[in-house]
Amino acid sequence: MKQIWAPWRIDYILQAKEEGCFLCDILQQEDDRTNLVLKRGETCAIIMNKYPYNNAHLMVAPYGHTNKFEMLHENETSNMMIFVQEAIQRLNSFMHPEGYNIGINLGEAAGAGLKEHIHTHIVPRWDGDTNFMPVLAETKVIPQSLHELWDQLYPLFNT
């Protein structure tokens, strides 16, 4: 069995949580570059994860604030999956990952860092993308700044 170690994320998990929902805040604002929003659709948006497991770790989030998958409207569910497909297509053409981890963490027990607002994670993977740095040095090597990557990905998602 292989494991993905992400000890740098404990800072995010343990930090004092701000009132409200950061996804709702991001989705209501218009500064997409600052907020790492790559694409806005009718019911959902594609957002870069500010605390990525890997380079180009994306999230698809509905505009509606809910933590119940079964409460999503049919068009929200459909749009989320269409955006997941689009993200995979765009990342395949630009970054050529060799695999993906895609998932929705429902509830704190399932690992949800933000348990109040459902979102789908899209984590591109490459052979050998995990190494000793997170385990021995408590350091994750992300080879590119988030805004530099946003500048490259945004045109791909908005053409």
N, C-alpha and C positions, 0 to 999 in steps of 0.2 A: 504494500500500500504506500502511495506517495502522499505527502502532506504539503500544503501551502502554508508557510509560516509568515505571519504578518504582525510581528510584535510592535511595530511603529504605530499601528492603529489603536493600541491601548490608550494612547494620549487622547484620541478622539472619543473613545468609549467612556473614559473616566472624566473628561472635562465637564465642567458645569454646563448644563443644558440651558440655552436661552429660552425665554418664553416664546411660544408660537412654534411655527413649523418653518424650518429653513427652506424646504422645497416650495411651500406656498409663497414665501417671501421672494424667492428667486423668480418664480413663475409670474409674479405680479409686477416685477420690475422690468425695465426695458433695456438695461445695459447688459446685453448678452455676452459680450467679451469678458467683462468683470465677473459675471456669474457663471461663465463657462457653458452657456446654453448654445448648442450647435444647431438645433432646428426646433421650430414650433409648428405644431399641427393643429387640427381642429380640437382635439381633446387631450393631447399629450405633447410632451417635449422630450428631446434628447439632450442630456446634460452630461458634461464630463464630471467624473467623480473627483472632488477636491482632495480626497484621501485615497488615492488609487492603490489597488493591489498590484497593478501592472500598468505599464504605459498604455494609454488609450482606454482605460477602464471607463466605460460609459454607463449611464442609467437612463431608462425611459420611465417618465413619471406622468401620470394623468394630472390634469389641472385640478380635478376634484380631490378634496382632502378626505381620504378614507383609508382604513387599515384592513378592510374586509374585502378580500378578492371576490367573494361571492356577491358583493354589493356593487361592483363595477357595472356600469351600463354596457350593453352589448357593443356599442360603438367605441367605448373606452378600451374594452378588452381587445377588440379587433385592431384598433389603432395602435395599441401598445405592441402587439405582435407584428404588425406591419412595420413599425419603427424598429423593432428588433431585427427583422429581416433586412431592412434598409441599412442599419448600422453594420451588420455583418458584411453586406455587399460592399459598402464604402470602405470599411477597414480591410477587407480582402484585397481590393484594388489598390489601396495605398500602402498598407503596412505588411500585407502578406502573412498574417498569423498562421500558425500550423494547427490551431485549435481554439476553442472558446469554452469558458465556463459561463453559463447563462442561468440566472435563477432569481427567484423572489423569496426573500426571507419574511415569513409571516409570523410575527411575534418575537418577543425578546428571546424566548427559549430556542427559537430557530436561528438566532444570530442577528436579528434585525438591530442595527445601530440606530436607525430611525424607525420606530415601530408604529408611528401614528399615520404615516403617509406611504402607501404602497408604491413600490417602484421595482423595476426589473434591472438587474445588473447584467452587463455584457463585458466580460473580461477576456480580452485576447490573450492567447498563450503561444509561446514558442518553446520548442525543445530546449531545455537547459536554461529557461528563464528564472529558475530559482537557484540560489547558490548559498554559500556559507555566510554571506554578509548579514542577513537578518538574524540568523541564529547566533553567530559569534559576536557580531559587532552591534547588534540591535539597530541595524541600518539597512534600509531598502534602497537599492539602486534603481532609480527611475531615470532613464537616459535623456530626458527632455523636459523642459519647463512646461507647465500646464498651458500658459498663454502662447508659447511658441507652437505647441501642438494645436491649440485652438485655431491659431492663424492658418495652419495648414489644413485642418479638417473642415472648418466652417465653409469654405467655398465648395468642397465636395458634397456637403449636405444641402447646399442652397443654390444649385445650378439647374 
